[in-house]
Amino acid sequence: MIEQLIWRWRERARSSVQHARLDWPLLGALFLLASIGLSTLYSASELNLSLVVGQGSRMLLGGMMLLLISRIPPSILRNWTPWLYGFSLLLLVVVALLGHGRGANRWLAIGPIRFQPSELMKLTLPMMVAWYLHARPLPPRWSALLIVAVLVGVPALLIAKQPDLGTALLVAASGLFAIFLAGLGWWRIFSLAGVMAAAAPLLWHFMHEYQRNRLRMFLDPESDPRGNGWHIIQSEIAVGSGGLFGKGWHHGTQSRLEFLPEHTTDFIFAVFSEEWGLIGVAVLIGLYLFIVGRGLWIASNARDTYSRLLAGSISMAFFVYVMVNGGMITGLLPVVGVPLPLVSNGGTSAVSLLAGFGVLMSIHGHRKLVSR
């Protein structure tokens, strides 16, 4: 009986690989990035194998999601989009009522499984904006922009309420990229940017005190070097001490001596920088840029508006995740608690990112079967 189950599982896995419509250069780059992530996590966690096995298992689950979604035509994904968006929104409401976490209500638990619904919204929100815009005249009119603002604003506010302002801004950005790629004129972009800039003082009013402290420390971390400025200062020391070639794998002192906080999650880029130096960082950023560039190439070759907007939004959002994490590690941006994609420890993030790349694979693989 067990042998039959194993045989069936192997046949299904083999069938999934054989019939999956994959972009092999992109898949190879993702595999290489995930390998770098697990290696860095193993070093950052003081050779904690169980942590690496756990993250590897979640990446394997994300890889299976990628293979599964790559087989689904974009037209079916488009039909499912309102339901997926509604389901994600419902989960955010449930988090607001029943969520839990360390200092913030961001997690839901179903038996032994814990996950962060905001990570799912990172994928379903650009799908929803692309779904709404694809059947309308482009560039979108003001009435359409108002509807999109509601679609983006409601989940962003629910996530900010958890509180998780960094993820809320990134989720909003993933939806706004779809508007930008829809051919919005520059004067409308500048108008929207002016409105958001004018609303910034209101955002400060609704921020929590620890979030305000992060902004203050971004401007002057030396004002509280042993308190709120500790993260930024230690991160900059780790990055700078790596030099040109780094100290070598598992020879970084900042993380091993516990100077660097959150060194397996949000600040793992500092660990990598210390161990592999400027050369290693350049290679890692080059790998990220290749992935983003490949995603934009897939978007440019998409055959319908929905696929083009969605592929472009996912690719640009991935680019922003990398830049925001790198910016906060090097002190160029405030600390907002954003993980480094496919390198930081985090199961929900890894699964949702790989599922997003499954959407890209689907758009790439079915591009010749879709009419405009």
C-alpha positions as CSV (number, residue, x, y, z in Angstrom):
1,M,0.0,0.0,0.0
2,I,2.7,2.4,1.0
3,E,4.8,1.5,-2.1
4,Q,1.8,2.3,-4.3
5,L,1.3,5.7,-2.7
6,I,5.0,6.5,-3.1
7,W,4.8,5.3,-6.8
8,R,1.7,7.5,-7.4
9,W,3.4,10.5,-5.8
10,R,6.5,10.0,-7.9
11,E,4.4,9.7,-11.1
12,R,2.5,12.9,-10.3
13,A,5.7,14.8,-9.5
14,R,7.2,13.6,-12.7
15,S,4.1,14.6,-14.7
16,S,4.1,18.0,-13.1
17,V,7.7,18.6,-14.1
18,Q,7.2,17.2,-17.6
19,H,4.1,19.3,-18.3
20,A,5.0,22.4,-16.5
21,R,5.6,25.4,-18.7
22,L,8.8,26.8,-17.3
23,D,11.2,29.5,-18.1
24,W,14.4,27.6,-17.4
25,P,16.8,30.6,-17.0
26,L,14.5,32.2,-14.5
27,L,14.0,28.9,-12.7
28,G,17.8,28.3,-12.6
29,A,18.3,31.8,-11.1
30,L,15.7,31.2,-8.4
31,F,17.3,27.8,-7.5
32,L,20.7,29.5,-7.2
33,L,19.3,32.3,-5.1
34,A,17.5,29.8,-2.8
35,S,20.7,27.9,-2.4
36,I,22.6,31.0,-1.4
37,G,19.8,31.8,1.0
38,L,20.0,28.4,2.7
39,S,23.8,28.6,2.9
40,T,23.7,32.0,4.4
41,L,21.0,31.0,6.8
42,Y,23.0,28.0,8.0
43,S,26.0,30.3,8.7
44,A,23.9,33.0,10.3
45,S,22.1,30.6,12.6
46,E,25.3,29.1,14.0
47,L,25.0,26.0,11.9
48,N,21.5,25.3,13.1
49,L,20.5,22.5,10.7
50,S,16.9,22.2,11.9
51,L,16.3,25.8,11.0
52,V,17.7,25.3,7.5
53,V,15.7,22.1,7.0
54,G,12.6,23.9,8.0
55,Q,13.2,26.7,5.6
56,G,14.2,24.3,2.9
57,S,11.0,22.4,3.4
58,R,9.0,25.6,3.0
59,M,10.9,26.5,-0.1
60,L,10.2,23.0,-1.5
61,L,6.5,23.7,-0.8
62,G,6.9,27.0,-2.7
63,G,8.6,25.2,-5.6
64,M,5.6,22.8,-5.8
65,M,3.3,25.7,-5.8
66,L,5.4,27.2,-8.6
67,L,5.1,24.1,-10.7
68,L,1.4,23.8,-10.1
69,I,0.6,27.4,-10.9
70,S,2.8,27.3,-14.0
71,R,0.4,24.8,-15.5
72,I,-2.7,27.0,-15.1
73,P,-3.5,29.2,-18.1
74,P,-3.6,33.0,-17.3
75,S,-7.2,33.1,-18.4
76,I,-8.1,30.8,-15.6
77,L,-6.0,32.8,-13.1
78,R,-7.9,35.9,-14.3
79,N,-11.2,34.3,-13.7
80,W,-10.2,33.2,-10.2
81,T,-8.7,36.6,-9.3
82,P,-11.7,38.3,-7.6
83,W,-12.2,35.2,-5.5
84,L,-8.6,35.0,-4.5
85,Y,-8.5,38.7,-3.7
86,G,-11.7,38.4,-1.6
87,F,-10.3,35.4,0.2
88,S,-7.1,37.3,1.0
89,L,-9.1,40.2,2.3
90,L,-11.3,38.0,4.4
91,L,-8.1,36.5,6.0
92,L,-6.9,40.0,6.8
93,V,-10.2,40.7,8.6
94,V,-9.8,37.4,10.5
95,V,-6.2,38.5,11.5
96,A,-7.6,41.7,12.8
97,L,-10.0,39.8,15.0
98,L,-8.1,36.6,15.9
99,G,-4.5,37.1,14.9
100,H,-1.5,36.8,17.2
101,G,2.2,37.4,17.1
102,R,5.1,39.0,19.0
103,G,4.0,42.6,19.6
104,A,1.7,42.6,16.5
105,N,-1.3,40.6,15.3
106,R,0.1,39.4,12.0
107,W,-0.3,35.6,12.1
108,L,-3.0,33.0,11.8
109,A,-2.7,29.4,13.1
110,I,-4.6,26.5,11.7
111,G,-3.4,23.5,13.7
112,P,0.4,23.2,13.4
113,I,0.5,25.6,10.4
114,R,1.2,29.3,11.0
115,F,1.1,31.8,8.2
116,Q,1.0,35.5,7.5
117,P,-2.0,36.5,5.3
118,S,-0.4,39.8,4.3
119,E,2.1,37.8,2.2
120,L,-0.7,36.3,0.2
121,M,-2.1,39.8,-0.4
122,K,1.3,40.7,-2.0
123,L,0.3,38.4,-4.9
124,T,-3.5,38.7,-5.1
125,L,-3.6,42.5,-5.0
126,P,-1.6,43.1,-8.2
127,M,-3.8,40.3,-9.7
128,M,-6.9,42.2,-8.7
129,V,-5.7,45.6,-10.1
130,A,-4.6,43.9,-13.3
131,W,-8.0,42.1,-13.5
132,Y,-9.9,45.4,-13.0
133,L,-7.8,47.4,-15.5
134,H,-7.6,44.8,-18.3
135,A,-11.1,45.3,-19.6
136,R,-11.0,49.1,-19.4
137,P,-9.6,51.8,-21.6
138,L,-6.0,52.5,-21.0
139,P,-4.5,54.7,-19.6
140,P,-7.1,54.5,-16.8
141,R,-9.4,57.5,-16.2
142,W,-9.8,59.2,-12.8
143,S,-12.9,57.2,-12.1
144,A,-11.0,53.9,-12.6
145,L,-8.1,55.2,-10.5
146,L,-10.6,55.9,-7.7
147,I,-11.8,52.3,-7.7
148,V,-8.2,51.1,-7.8
149,A,-7.4,53.3,-4.9
150,V,-10.1,51.5,-2.9
151,L,-8.8,48.1,-4.0
152,V,-5.3,49.0,-2.8
153,G,-6.2,51.1,0.2
154,V,-8.5,48.7,2.1
155,P,-5.9,45.8,2.4
156,A,-3.1,48.3,3.0
157,L,-5.0,49.8,5.9
158,L,-5.8,46.4,7.4
159,I,-2.1,45.4,7.3
160,A,-1.0,48.8,8.7
161,K,-3.4,48.2,11.5
162,Q,-1.7,44.9,12.6
163,P,0.7,47.0,12.8
164,D,3.0,46.3,9.9
165,L,3.6,49.5,8.1
166,G,6.5,48.2,6.0
167,T,4.4,45.4,4.5
168,A,1.4,47.7,4.0
169,L,3.5,50.1,1.9
170,L,5.0,47.2,-0.1
171,V,1.6,45.7,-0.7
172,A,0.3,49.1,-1.9
173,A,3.3,49.5,-4.1
174,S,2.7,46.2,-5.8
175,G,-0.8,47.4,-6.7
176,L,0.4,50.8,-7.8
177,F,2.9,49.3,-10.2
178,A,0.0,47.9,-12.2
179,I,-1.4,51.4,-12.6
180,F,2.0,52.7,-13.7
181,L,2.4,50.0,-16.2
182,A,-1.1,50.7,-17.6
183,G,0.3,53.8,-19.3
184,L,-0.6,56.4,-16.7
185,G,0.6,59.8,-17.9
186,W,3.4,61.5,-16.1
187,W,1.2,64.5,-15.1
188,R,-1.2,62.1,-13.3
189,I,1.8,60.3,-11.7
190,F,3.1,63.6,-10.4
191,S,-0.4,64.6,-9.2
192,L,-0.8,61.3,-7.3
193,A,2.7,61.7,-5.8
194,G,1.8,65.2,-4.7
195,V,-1.4,64.0,-3.0
196,M,0.6,61.2,-1.2
197,A,3.3,63.8,-0.2
198,A,0.6,66.1,1.2
199,A,-0.8,63.2,3.2
200,A,2.5,62.3,4.8
201,P,2.0,64.4,7.9
202,L,-1.3,62.5,8.5
203,L,0.6,59.2,8.3
204,W,3.0,60.5,11.0
205,H,0.0,61.2,13.2
206,F,-1.3,57.7,13.0
207,M,2.1,55.9,13.4
208,H,3.0,54.1,16.5
209,E,5.8,55.5,18.7
210,Y,8.2,52.7,17.8
211,Q,7.6,53.5,14.1
212,R,8.4,57.2,14.7
213,N,11.5,56.2,16.5
214,R,12.6,54.2,13.4
215,L,12.3,57.3,11.3
216,R,14.2,59.4,13.9
217,M,17.0,56.8,14.0
218,F,17.2,56.8,10.3
219,L,18.0,60.5,10.4
220,D,20.4,60.3,13.4
221,P,21.1,56.7,14.7
222,E,24.0,58.1,16.8
223,S,21.5,59.9,19.0
224,D,20.6,56.6,20.7
225,P,23.4,54.1,19.9
226,R,22.6,51.5,22.5
227,G,18.8,51.7,22.1
228,N,16.8,52.4,19.0
229,G,19.9,53.1,16.8
230,W,21.5,49.8,17.7
231,H,20.2,47.9,14.6
232,I,21.3,50.4,12.0
233,I,24.8,51.0,13.6
234,Q,25.6,47.3,14.0
235,S,24.3,46.6,10.5
236,E,26.5,49.3,9.0
237,I,29.5,47.9,10.9
238,A,28.9,44.4,9.6
239,V,28.6,45.6,6.0
240,G,31.7,47.8,6.2
241,S,33.8,45.2,7.9
242,G,33.3,42.8,5.0
243,G,35.7,44.9,2.8
244,L,36.2,43.8,-0.8
245,F,36.4,40.0,-0.4
246,G,34.7,39.4,3.0
247,K,35.8,37.4,6.0
248,G,34.7,34.1,4.6
249,W,31.7,31.8,5.2
250,H,30.8,31.5,8.9
251,H,33.6,33.9,9.8
252,G,31.5,37.0,10.3
253,T,31.9,38.3,13.8
254,Q,29.0,40.7,14.1
255,S,26.4,37.9,13.9
256,R,28.4,35.2,15.7
257,L,29.1,37.4,18.7
258,E,25.4,38.5,18.8
259,F,26.0,42.1,18.0
260,L,23.8,42.0,14.9
261,P,20.0,41.6,15.8
262,E,17.6,39.6,13.7
263,H,20.5,38.1,11.8
264,T,18.5,35.2,10.3
265,T,15.6,37.3,9.1
266,D,15.5,41.0,8.3
267,F,19.3,41.6,8.7
268,I,20.6,38.5,7.0
269,F,21.9,40.7,4.1
270,A,24.4,42.2,6.6
271,V,25.6,38.7,7.5
272,F,26.1,37.9,3.8
273,S,27.9,41.3,3.2
274,E,30.3,40.6,6.1
275,E,31.1,37.1,5.0
276,W,31.4,37.7,1.2
277,G,32.3,41.4,1.0
278,L,31.7,43.8,-1.9
279,I,32.4,41.1,-4.6
280,G,29.8,38.8,-3.1
281,V,27.2,41.6,-2.7
282,A,27.7,42.5,-6.4
283,V,27.1,38.9,-7.4
284,L,24.0,38.6,-5.3
285,I,22.6,41.9,-6.6
286,G,23.4,40.9,-10.1
287,L,21.4,37.7,-9.6
288,Y,18.5,39.7,-8.3
289,L,18.7,42.0,-11.3
290,F,18.7,39.1,-13.7
291,I,15.5,37.7,-12.1
292,V,13.8,41.1,-12.2
293,G,15.0,41.7,-15.8
294,R,13.7,38.2,-16.9
295,G,10.4,38.9,-15.3
296,L,10.1,42.2,-17.2
297,W,11.0,40.4,-20.4
298,I,8.2,38.0,-19.8
299,A,5.9,40.9,-19.2
300,S,6.9,42.6,-22.4
301,N,6.2,39.4,-24.3
302,A,2.8,38.7,-22.7
303,R,-0.1,38.5,-25.1
304,D,-2.9,40.2,-23.2
305,T,-3.2,43.2,-20.9
306,Y,-4.0,41.2,-17.8
307,S,-0.8,39.1,-18.1
308,R,1.3,42.1,-19.1
309,L,0.2,44.2,-16.1
310,L,0.5,41.3,-13.7
311,A,3.9,40.1,-14.8
312,G,5.3,43.6,-14.7
313,S,3.8,44.3,-11.2
314,I,5.2,41.1,-9.7
315,S,8.7,41.8,-11.2
316,M,8.8,45.4,-10.0
317,A,7.5,44.5,-6.6
318,F,10.2,41.9,-6.2
319,F,12.8,44.6,-7.2
320,V,11.4,46.9,-4.5
321,Y,11.6,44.2,-1.8
322,V,15.3,43.8,-2.6
323,M,16.0,47.5,-2.7
324,V,14.1,48.3,0.5
325,N,15.9,45.5,2.5
326,G,19.3,46.6,1.1
327,G,18.5,50.2,1.8
328,M,17.6,49.6,5.4
329,I,20.6,47.4,6.0
330,T,23.0,50.1,4.7
331,G,21.2,53.0,6.4
332,L,19.8,54.5,3.2
333,L,16.2,53.8,4.2
334,P,14.4,53.5,7.6
335,V,14.2,50.1,9.2
336,V,10.7,48.8,8.2
337,G,11.1,45.0,8.8
338,V,11.2,43.8,5.2
339,P,12.9,40.4,4.6
340,L,15.5,39.8,1.8
341,P,13.5,37.7,-0.8
342,L,14.4,34.0,-0.7
343,V,17.3,34.6,1.6
344,S,15.8,35.6,4.9
345,N,14.2,33.0,7.1
346,G,10.4,33.1,6.6
347,G,8.1,30.4,5.3
348,T,5.1,32.4,4.2
349,S,7.2,34.9,2.3
350,A,9.1,32.2,0.5
351,V,6.0,30.3,-0.5
352,S,4.2,33.4,-1.7
353,L,7.2,34.7,-3.7
354,L,7.6,31.3,-5.4
355,A,3.9,31.2,-6.1
356,G,4.3,34.6,-7.8
357,F,7.0,33.3,-10.0
358,G,4.7,30.4,-10.8
359,V,2.3,33.1,-12.3
360,L,5.2,34.4,-14.3
361,M,6.0,30.9,-15.6
362,S,2.3,30.5,-16.5
363,I,2.3,33.8,-18.5
364,H,5.5,32.8,-20.2
365,G,4.5,29.2,-21.0
366,H,1.0,30.1,-22.3
367,R,2.0,33.2,-24.3
368,K,1.6,31.5,-27.7
369,L,-1.9,30.2,-26.7
370,V,-3.4,33.5,-25.7
371,S,-5.0,35.9,-28.1
372,R,-4.9,39.6,-27.6
